[in-house]
Amino acid sequence: MLAGDVGVHVLHGDEVTAEQWDMFFQMYETTSLQKWGRPYLNRAFFPMLGQRLGPKVVLILVRREGSGR
């Protein structure tokens, strides 16, 4: 789905790449440290969740098209 130059990508857990899980984990960790104290989920948790729950897990990525990230 595309609105202007912003792309919205909906991925199910079993479609998410290792690089995307890395980005998601970095955002989770940063947000946890800034808002709630200490993150309690580790990096290995997220792809395991995606593999075990597959289509029940949804990751929504929003990025500026052509930015590469």
N, C-alpha and C positions, 0 to 999 in steps of 0.2 A: 504494500500500500504506500502511496506516495502523495505528500501534500507539499506543493512547492518544491523546495530543495531539501526537504526533510524526509528521510525514509523511515518507515516504521516496519520492523521485521518481527513477526511472531514465530517463535521456534518452540517446539515441544522438547522436553528433556532429552530424548534420545537423538535429537538433531543438533544439539549444541556442541560446538567444537571445543577442544581443550583451550584454545586461545580465548574464546568467548567466556568459558568458565573462569579463566584467569582474570579477565576484565571484571566479571561479575563479583568474584571473590574480593578483588581490590576495592570495589565500590562498597561491598558489604562491610569489609574490615574498616575502611575509612569512616563510613557512617556510624558504625558501632563505636569506634573510638571517640568520635566527635559528639555523639548524642547520648549513648547509654553506658559508656565505660569500656568494658572489655568484650571483644567478640568471643563467643564460645564455640562456634562451629569452625572446623578446620577446612583447609582447601580440598582435601580428599572427600569431604562430605557431599559437595555439590555435584560432581559427575556421578557419584554413586546414587544420589537421589534421582538424577536424570535417567540413569540406566534402569533402576528398579521401578520407577513410577512412569517412565516414558511419556506417553501422551497426557498424563494427568498433571505434569509439570509444564508450565508455560513461562518462557523467558521472552520479554519484550525488549527489543533493542531499538533505540531511536538514534539516528545519526544523520548528520548533514551529508548529503550525497556528494561523492567525489572527495571526501575528506580522508578516506582510508581507515577511519576508526568509527 
